[in-house]
Amino acid sequence: MLLSFAAVVIGLIVLVWSADRFVDGASATAKHLGMPTLLIGMLIVGFGTSAPEIVVSALASSQGNPGLALGNAIGSNIANIALILGLTALITPIAVKSNIIRRELPILIGITIFATLLLIDGDLSRVDGLMLLACFTLVMGWSIYTGLRKDPDVLAGEFDQELSVAKMSLKMALMWLVVGLLLLVASSRLLVWGAVDIAIELGVSDLIIGLTIVAIGTSLPELASSIAATRKNEHDIALGNVIGSNLFNTLMVIGIAGVISPLEVSSDVIYRDLPVMGFLTLLLFVFSYGFRSHGRINRTEGVILTFLWLGYTGWLLVAAMQQIAG
């Protein structure tokens, strides 16, 4: 058991570090190739911060632990909104000025509803997974179209400021791109092995482990980037990171898990986890959209989000204790 916990801790540390290096390398490479800054921020940075969830879930599914994969995706979405934005808003209230972010919020709600409808029948089939991946392709196509347009937006200015801070040679960028990706895979293997072993030893489901330890760990890149962005007054990047990550998790992570290994969706996911994810997504829209002016997630709303995450995590811990006792 001690070895398994060590594997999870080491795996998470290397996972977060390698994801950061991968994002740096990919962003710098794209910049050298002349890719628009806004497109780099929306696609490459968005993909990079979700890379831990993608790799962990793909490996978990391929190794016969689809519950861990599904728990990781849903748990990360819940942690991104309630824990990450909650803590970030407590430190610095998040002002939302970008029209792109305002357009993505309703899309996130629609995608959450779409994914929920696919899962509430108690089955995530390969067809369901392919439908999610097809939807992901459409969303990415829209993001590319938006990123290539010359319409001025606050988000573009923030990404220009962020990506111009660290300059990297093309050779160094390619090196970190490859090294980051290799370490992502290696650390994910270590993390999945440790998480599954802990679940077996404790007698809890891999779903619970995915919703808690793995989800929180793989969400750490979003937490770090969101806090750093708000401290530099790049508020739209902080919110954009979370929205982009949740889009990737809902469509790509769950989609890949379904294609690799179709699974039965437990009643806990249908009646507990999906409603919580849906409610938090709706709450995010209400808090940040700004119906008459610019949106803003203030400290009071940050407290609400943080306590909602604590309550949900307590709910999961009670469920875990019941599994152990049973």
C-alpha positions in Angstrom: 0.0 0.0 0.0 2.8 2.4 0.9 4.5 1.7 -2.4 1.2 2.5 -4.2 0.7 5.8 -2.4 4.3 6.7 -3.3 3.6 5.8 -7.0 0.6 8.1 -7.0 2.4 11.0 -5.4 5.5 10.7 -7.6 3.3 10.1 -10.7 1.3 13.2 -10.0 4.4 15.4 -9.4 6.0 14.3 -12.6 2.7 14.4 -14.5 2.1 18.1 -13.5 5.7 19.1 -14.3 5.8 17.3 -17.6 2.4 18.7 -18.7 3.8 22.2 -18.0 6.9 21.5 -20.1 4.8 20.0 -22.9 2.7 23.2 -23.0 5.8 25.4 -23.1 7.3 23.3 -25.9 4.1 23.1 -27.9 3.3 26.8 -27.6 6.9 27.9 -28.5 6.9 25.5 -31.5 3.6 26.8 -32.7 4.8 30.4 -32.3 7.9 29.6 -34.4 5.7 28.1 -37.1 3.7 31.4 -37.3 0.5 30.2 -35.6 -1.7 33.0 -34.3 -1.3 33.7 -30.6 -5.1 33.4 -29.9 -5.2 30.0 -31.6 -2.1 28.8 -29.6 -3.8 29.8 -26.4 -7.2 28.3 -27.2 -6.0 25.0 -28.7 -2.5 24.1 -27.6 -2.6 25.5 -24.1 -6.1 24.1 -23.7 -5.0 20.7 -24.9 -1.8 20.8 -22.8 -3.6 21.5 -19.5 -6.0 18.6 -20.3 -3.1 16.3 -21.3 -2.9 14.6 -17.9 -6.6 13.7 -18.0 -6.4 12.5 -21.6 -3.3 10.3 -21.1 -4.4 8.9 -17.7 -7.9 8.1 -18.9 -6.7 6.5 -22.2 -4.2 4.3 -20.2 -6.8 3.4 -17.6 -9.3 2.3 -20.3 -6.8 0.3 -22.2 -5.8 -1.5 -19.0 -9.4 -2.5 -18.1 -10.2 0.3 -15.6 -12.7 2.4 -17.4 -14.3 3.5 -14.1 -11.1 5.3 -13.3 -11.1 7.0 -16.7 -14.7 8.2 -16.4 -14.2 9.3 -12.8 -11.1 11.2 -13.8 -12.9 13.2 -16.5 -16.0 14.0 -14.4 -14.1 14.6 -11.2 -11.7 17.0 -13.0 -14.6 19.0 -14.4 -16.1 19.3 -10.9 -12.7 20.3 -9.4 -12.0 22.8 -12.2 -15.1 24.8 -11.5 -15.7 24.4 -7.8 -12.1 24.0 -6.4 -10.0 25.9 -8.9 -12.2 28.8 -9.8 -13.4 28.9 -6.2 -9.9 29.2 -4.8 -8.8 31.6 -7.6 -11.7 33.9 -7.0 -10.9 33.9 -3.2 -7.4 35.2 -4.0 -8.4 37.6 -6.8 -12.0 38.1 -8.1 -12.2 37.0 -11.7 -13.4 39.7 -14.2 -14.7 38.4 -17.5 -14.4 40.8 -20.4 -13.7 38.5 -23.4 -16.5 37.9 -25.9 -15.0 34.6 -26.9 -15.3 33.4 -23.3 -18.9 34.6 -23.2 -19.6 32.6 -26.4 -17.9 29.4 -25.0 -20.0 29.3 -21.8 -23.3 28.4 -23.5 -21.4 25.9 -25.6 -20.0 24.2 -22.5 -23.6 23.9 -21.1 -24.8 22.4 -24.3 -21.9 19.9 -24.4 -22.5 19.0 -20.7 -26.2 18.3 -21.5 -25.2 16.2 -24.6 -22.7 14.1 -22.7 -25.2 13.5 -19.9 -27.9 12.4 -22.3 -25.4 9.8 -23.8 -24.5 8.5 -20.3 -27.9 8.4 -18.5 -28.9 5.1 -20.2 -26.2 3.5 -18.1 -23.8 2.7 -21.0 -20.9 4.4 -22.6 -20.6 2.6 -25.9 -18.1 3.0 -28.8 -20.8 4.8 -30.7 -21.3 7.2 -27.8 -17.5 7.7 -27.7 -17.4 8.4 -31.4 -20.2 10.9 -31.2 -18.4 12.8 -28.4 -15.2 12.8 -30.5 -17.2 14.0 -33.6 -18.6 16.9 -31.4 -15.1 17.6 -30.2 -14.0 18.0 -33.9 -16.8 20.5 -34.5 -16.0 22.5 -31.5 -12.3 22.6 -32.4 -13.2 23.7 -35.9 -15.2 26.6 -34.5 -12.3 27.5 -32.2 -9.9 27.5 -35.2 -12.3 29.7 -37.2 -12.6 32.1 -34.2 -8.8 32.1 -33.6 -8.1 33.0 -37.3 -10.5 35.9 -37.4 -9.0 39.4 -36.9 -11.7 40.6 -34.5 -10.1 42.3 -31.5 -10.7 40.5 -28.2 -9.4 40.9 -24.7 -8.4 37.3 -24.6 -6.0 37.7 -27.6 -4.2 40.5 -25.8 -3.8 38.5 -22.7 -2.4 35.6 -24.6 0.0 37.9 -26.5 1.3 39.1 -23.1 1.5 35.6 -21.7 3.2 33.9 -24.6 5.7 36.7 -25.1 7.1 36.4 -21.6 9.2 33.3 -22.2 11.0 33.1 -25.5 12.5 29.7 -26.5 14.5 28.5 -29.5 12.9 26.1 -31.9 15.4 23.3 -31.0 14.7 23.8 -27.3 10.9 23.9 -27.9 10.9 20.6 -29.8 13.0 19.0 -27.1 10.6 19.9 -24.4 7.7 18.9 -26.6 9.1 15.4 -26.9 10.4 15.1 -23.4 7.2 16.4 -21.9 5.1 14.0 -23.9 7.2 11.0 -23.0 7.2 11.9 -19.3 3.4 12.4 -19.4 2.9 8.8 -20.6 5.4 7.4 -18.1 4.1 9.2 -15.1 0.5 8.4 -16.1 1.3 4.7 -16.2 2.8 5.0 -12.7 -0.2 7.0 -11.4 -2.8 4.5 -12.9 -0.9 1.5 -11.4 -0.8 3.2 -8.0 -4.4 4.4 -8.0 -5.8 1.0 -9.1 -3.7 -0.8 -6.4 -5.0 1.6 -3.7 -8.6 0.9 -4.8 -8.0 -2.8 -4.6 -6.3 -2.7 -1.2 -8.9 -0.4 0.3 -11.8 -2.2 -1.3 -13.3 0.9 -3.0 -14.2 1.4 -6.6 -11.8 2.8 -9.1 -14.5 5.3 -9.9 -14.1 6.9 -6.4 -10.3 7.0 -6.8 -10.8 8.6 -10.2 -13.2 11.2 -8.8 -10.9 12.1 -5.9 -7.2 11.5 -5.9 -6.6 11.3 -9.6 -9.1 14.1 -10.6 -7.6 16.5 -8.1 -4.0 15.6 -9.1 -4.6 15.9 -12.9 -6.4 19.3 -12.3 -3.3 20.8 -10.7 -2.0 22.4 -13.9 -5.3 24.3 -14.3 -5.0 25.5 -10.6 -1.5 26.7 -11.1 -2.2 28.4 -14.4 -5.4 30.0 -13.2 -3.9 31.5 -10.0 -0.8 32.7 -12.0 -3.0 34.3 -14.7 -5.2 36.3 -12.2 -2.2 37.5 -10.3 -1.0 39.0 -13.7 -4.4 40.5 -14.3 -5.1 37.9 -17.1 -8.5 37.0 -15.8 -10.0 35.8 -19.1 -7.1 33.3 -19.4 -7.9 31.9 -16.0 -11.5 31.3 -16.8 -10.7 30.2 -20.4 -8.3 27.5 -19.0 -11.1 26.0 -17.0 -13.7 26.2 -19.8 -11.3 24.7 -22.4 -10.2 22.0 -20.0 -13.8 21.0 -19.3 -14.6 20.9 -23.0 -11.6 18.6 -23.6 -12.5 16.4 -20.6 -16.2 16.0 -21.6 -15.7 15.4 -25.3 -12.2 14.0 -25.8 -11.4 12.3 -22.5 -14.8 10.5 -22.1 -14.9 9.9 -25.9 -11.5 8.2 -26.0 -12.4 6.1 -22.9 -15.6 4.9 -24.6 -13.9 4.1 -27.9 -11.0 2.2 -26.2 -13.2 0.3 -23.7 -17.0 0.6 -23.7 -18.2 0.6 -20.1 -21.3 0.4 -17.9 -22.0 3.7 -16.3 -22.9 3.1 -12.6 -25.9 4.6 -10.9 -23.7 6.7 -8.7 -22.4 8.5 -11.8 -26.0 9.0 -13.1 -27.6 10.2 -9.9 -24.7 11.8 -8.1 -21.7 12.9 -10.2 -23.4 14.0 -13.4 -26.0 16.2 -11.6 -23.2 17.8 -9.6 -21.2 18.5 -12.8 -24.3 19.9 -14.5 -25.3 22.1 -11.6 -21.8 23.5 -11.3 -21.6 24.2 -15.0 -24.9 26.1 -14.8 -23.6 28.0 -11.8 -20.5 28.9 -13.6 -22.6 30.4 -16.4 -24.7 32.4 -14.0 -21.7 33.7 -12.1 -19.5 34.6 -15.0 -21.6 35.4 -18.1 -22.5 39.0 -17.2 -26.0 39.5 -18.6 -26.0 43.3 -18.6 -22.3 44.1 -18.4 -19.0 42.2 -18.0 -19.2 39.0 -15.9 -17.3 38.6 -12.6 -16.8 35.8 -10.1 -16.4 37.6 -6.8 -15.0 36.4 -3.5 -18.5 35.5 -2.2 -19.1 33.3 -5.2 -15.6 31.9 -4.8 -16.6 30.8 -1.2 -19.8 29.2 -2.5 -17.9 27.2 -5.1 -15.2 26.1 -2.7 -17.8 24.9 -0.1 -19.7 23.1 -2.8 -16.5 21.2 -3.7 -15.9 20.4 0.0 -19.4 19.1 0.4 -19.2 17.0 -2.7 -15.8 15.6 -1.6 -17.3 14.8 1.8 -20.1 12.9 0.0 -17.5 10.9 -1.9 -15.6 10.1 1.3 -18.8 8.8 3.0 -19.4 6.6 -0.1 -15.9 5.3 0.1 -16.2 4.5 3.8 -19.5 2.6 3.1 -17.7 0.6 0.4 -14.8 -0.3 2.8 -17.3 -1.2 5.6 -19.4 -3.3 3.1 
